Amino acid sequence: MLGYISKRLLVAFCVCATVSAISFALMFMSGDPAIAIAGAGGRAQDAEAVRIAYGFDRPIVIQYLDWVGSALTGDLGRSIYFNVPVTEIIGNRVGVTLTLGVLSFLLALVVAVPLGIAAALRPNGWVDRIALILAVTGQAIPSFWLGLMAIVVFGVWYDWLPISGAETWQGYILPVIVLSYYAMPAMMRITRSGMIDVLATDYVRAAKAKGLPMSTVIFRHALRNAVLPLVSLAAVQLGLLLSGSIVIESVFALNGLGRLAWESLLRSDLPVVQAIILILSLLYVLLTTLADILNAILDPRLRGAS
Amino acid sequence: MTHYSPKYFLSSVAALAASLTFAVGTPAMAGKENNTLNVAFAAEPEPLDTYKIAGRQGLILARHIYDGLLYKDLDTGEIVPALAESWEFTSPLTMEFTLRKGVKFHNGADFTANDVVQTLNTVITPEYGTRYSISVDWIESVEKLAEDKVRINMSKPFAGAVEMLADALPIYPHDFFSENGSEGMAAAPIGTGPYKLVSQEAGIRYEMERFEGHYEGSPKSGATIDNIIVRTMPEMNTQYAELMSGDLDWIWRIPPDQAKQLESRVQIISAPIMRIGYVGFAPESMGGDSPIADKRVRQALIHATNRAAITDAFAGGASKMLNTACNPAQFGCEQDVTSYEYDPEKARALLAEAGYEDGFEMEMVFAAMPRPTAEAVAADLANVGVTLILNEQQYSSGIGKWRAKELPAFFSNWGSYGIGDAVFILSNFFGGGADDLVQDPELAEWLNVADTASDRDVRAENYSMAVKKIADEAYWMPMYNFNVNYGLAEDLNFTPHPDEFARWWISSWK
């Protein structure tokens, strides 16, 4: 088990290093950061001054190594746009994204798993049909549209909930529902198909034949096997939700990481972009590694396989 | 997670706006009730040190907090005293200012000559990194002559100097500024302006309160609104919803089609601004070896483009089609120049004369312009056989390619820093610098004279010669001046200005 974990961590480290190098290079390929920082009214000489002030005139490899060196000592640099330490800005924004992401994830999980199980128990029954409709619409409706509609109905027509902002807890209700509705279908479908497969196996039939209560069969015997693919999927979904939804954060004017990343990209705020990418790739790697370990605990067969 | 681009959002707007039309409920009057103006910007304001700000959002906030030595009254076009009581040119390169007495900063400190000297002498150093060098590079040094007298020594003649001193170069309290620098000013802005900042979450939320100690006789005096709360709301549709539900009182930059749909629900006003759209042609690009190097081709392209129709369809409101390479509201922007009417026949004839009777293919990058305008230009040119390969890019990438002389044509816009003088537009594109891909020495010389002369007639005459030649040679295809649509609460009085600086100190409730 220890060897398994250390192997996973090594791969994780390589992934992070690759991601940060590629993203650094892409930032330069997408346009001259000096001109972007100089702004739309900036003349050529303003861009030149920026280039020298921020060291963009140096070879890109040197700039990257410079950044890596600082990042390894915990110094993520200063935001070019906000002129304050990157950690301070990210610290200000991460709370909103964490709250939104975790709540949406939990809501999606709480709805998706029971619904998936119920649907699997009677395939093509009415629960299954309703679940299917929910899944298809959840997957098909663009989240920005659903968000705007939620705003119109609950914010403008009925005035029940705040339209935007995270100043009160009520401000999270609409975005959490909309975001979880987006994350839910995949989790529900994978629970359903996993359960259907497992319920058809011999050992479940044997358990039923033994006369065990249905709840024991489902939760103790079937679910443990059916849940394996869900764990991997859920890790990725949680990663997605935590990396911030640009769409949901924009629609509900929540100032989280997703929007910060997007805005920083547009204004070529390299230190912020690099820091967010680093944090997110670490997060992803951590989550998928945890999912792999969890799966290995749940299913002894996996430990030998890798 | 699918990440949609902001443009993609807009496609939903028609449907949403239509459904909003049927929305019920009456707008609350949160703003008027507690005398608080609720504002939303789509973009995050930059840190509030004016000298480092490029975006209008941050500058608008800064102009409520800080004051300059002078102020431009845009209604009369006159420069009026602000922190300086009076001023004069004592020689072509020196200006002397008598400062107003009894002015207090928000922190209680007295405004003195030391503040002017320390602020300006700091921001002109290259290490300070003032955002736009054009704003301060004409200042050589600033001297204190007495407690209430300062002298500015200019490094070069610059016709825009007085315009720049009019609220674009604010004065900071010298004690605080020398101790805390740009970062400190941005974290705790202290000025003499009509509003003081009481709290900020940088880029997210700002709260300003009317400054009771704002000096007598200020051109920014008379504020009636007690508090101003500014929030960042990236999604315009969310702003519309908040405006309609009464939680916002002021939004801006509403696209024309959406402004029309909102008209029945909120107060919409449209006002022209200094920014103009243009297609720049680059005879110098690609080693001077492109069809665009031929004057007849450039003329043909302008004849072939139905600019009036494009202006009406996509700019709307207060926008007008232009023939001159500057904004008609700017000093020196002569309107009596060669105009190219929409005439595809003539365009075909000119192309044939230049040896392109079968047309040709050419790349045009467009940046910060609505895609439909670029597509309309391409469709018009296709009519006369010219195939435009459209390429939408960020402004920074587009102008980078332009400066690298890789583009025959670039479709974008220029805001002239919101200032009504042709000095802030023409020289950048035709004065011989990096953005000048015409490199016409005669033009550069005229512009140099016009930019530096102190005699307004000399300036006007040289600008006139320059813009006439730009039109004759068809170096530019001027498109239209922009307008801004503001969405306001029904009970708000707000007067827009062409420099795109919202002046909330003259706003009031009906």
Interface residues (C-beta under 8 A of the other chain):
Chain A: S30 G31 D32 P33 I35 A36 A38 G39 A40 G41 G42 R43 A44 Q45 D46 A49 A53 Y81 F82 N83 V84 I89 N92 P142 S143 F144 W145 L148 M149 I151 V152 G155 V156 W157 Y158 D159 I163 S164 G165 Y182 L240 L241 S243 S245 I246 V247 E249 S250 V251 F252 A253 N255 R259 W262 E263 L266 S268
Chain B: M1 T2 H3 Y4 P6 F9 S12 L16 S19 L20 A23 V24 G25 A40 A43 E44 E46 P47 K52 A54 G55 P126 G129 R131 Y132 S133 I134 S182 E183 A186 A187 E201 A202 G203 I204 R231 T232 M233 P234 E235 N237 T238 A241 E242 M244 S245 D247 A368 Q393 Q394 Y395 S396 S397 I399 G400 R403 W414 G415 S416 Y417 N428 G433 A434 D435
